[in-house]
């Protein structure tokens, strides 16, 4: 019959601290990536009328805005 011996408490806390550090890095990177993505959406939506006037000056303003949103949807 074999008996299993648990690891010392110090070994378990070091492993848990390492996992917590990795988890914090992953959460931080995820937050930054998500923030940049939503900032991109918000800024493009906010400046859509300016972009429409700059890139599609020869067509009607409503059509230019729809074309701007179409380019955003494709990208």
Order of alpha helices (4+ residues) and beta strands (2+ residues): alpha-alpha-alpha
